[in-house]
Amino acid sequence: MLSVVMAVGGCIGAAIGHERYGSNGIVSALLAAAICWIASLSALLLVAITAATPNALTGTFGAMGLRTGVPLASAFVLAVSSPTLAKAGIVGMLLCFFLVSLMVETVLSVVIVSAPSAGASHNTESNTSSKTHG
């Protein structure tokens, strides 16, 4: 779902970027979409890995750092090191794609965290059966 939304957003952003900034706008939009997609995908992976562990809260905080830090650092580095991309609106495009990826990734994170794990449901069933038979 995240990949589809970011791919469609990247195409829309590339069209808008081309209209406003020419070919540099296309590069800027696609780079911004890719950076935000990688950051969100990494954050989702971290949430999924730590969801059923005692470190779920730590994983969620780490995911927030990835999701926010990678696009923020990229905006700073690209704006300073590449005047061409800065003129083509890379910072604004990173902000737009960050907000889109944040919405989708938040929904997916909630689904991952709220999904019952197989081990937890097995333990609940065994505890219930031992109480009824014991």
N, C-alpha and C positions, 0 to 999 in steps of 0.2 A: 504494500500500500504506500509506504513512504517513497519507495523508488518510483512508482508510477506518478505520484503527486509531484515529486521533484523533477522528473523528466518532462512532464507537461508544463510545469512552471518554468523550467529551463527554456523550453521552446517559446513560451509566451514572452519570457524575459529577453530572449535573443531577438525576437521580432521587435520588441520595444526598444532594445538597445541599438539595433540596426537603424531604426527610424530616427533615433536621437543622436547617436554617436558614430554611425557607420560600422565598419567591420570591427573596430575596437570595442564597440558596444556589444557585439555578439560574443567576443572573447570574454569580456567582462562579465556578462550575464551567465555564460556557461561555466566560467571559473567559479563565480559566486555560488551557483547552484551545486556544483561538485563539492566545494568546500563544506557547505552546509549539509549536504547529503552525507558526506563521510563523517562529519561530526555527529550528526543525529544517529546514524547507523552504529557508530562506535558506542554512543550513549545507550542505545537500545540493547546492544550486545552485553554491555556491562550490567544493565538492569536485569536482563534475562539470566545471566550467569549467577548473580547474587540474590535473585528473588526468593528462592526457597532455602536460603541459608541464614544463619544468625547475623550475617553482615549485610542484610538487605538495605538497611538505612545508609550504611557507608557506601554501598554500591550506588544508591540513588544520589547521594551527594557527589560522588565521583562522576556520575553521568551528567549532573548539572554542570560540573566543571568542564567536562569535555564539550558538552553541547554549547556552552557559552564561551568558553575560553578559546577554542579553535577558531571560530569565526571572528572573534574580537582581535586576537593576535594576527590573524590573516589580514584583517582590514588595516591594522596599523602598519604591518610590514609592507603590504602591497601599495598602500597610499604613499609611503615614504620612498620605497625602492623603485616604483614604476610610475613616473608622472603620466605616461600614456594611459595606463589603466585608471589612474586617479581622475584624469580628465574625462574618461569614459564612464565615470560613475560607479566604480567598483565598491565603494563604501556604502552607497545607497542600495545597490543591488544586494550586497551581503546582508544588509539590514532587512530588506524585503524577504529574501530567501530564508533568513534566520527565523523570521516570524512565521512564515509558512511551515517550515520544518518543525518549529516548536509546537505548533498546534497539532500536527499529525503525530509527532513523536510523543507528546503528552498523552494523547488518547491511547496510543499503543502501549506506553509504559503502564498506564492504569490497567489495561487489559492483562498485561503480563503479570503485574504484581497481584491483582485480585484473582487470578486464575488459581484454583486449588491445585496443589501439587499432588502427584500420585502417592508419594510417601505419607503426606499428611492425611489424605483420605483413608489410606490403608490403616494407619495408626488409630484413627477415629473409629473405624469399623471394628477393629480388634478390641479396643477399649469398651465399646458398646456391647459387643457380644460377650465379653468376659464378665460384664456387670449383670447381664441378663441370665447368664448360665451359672454364675458364681454365687 
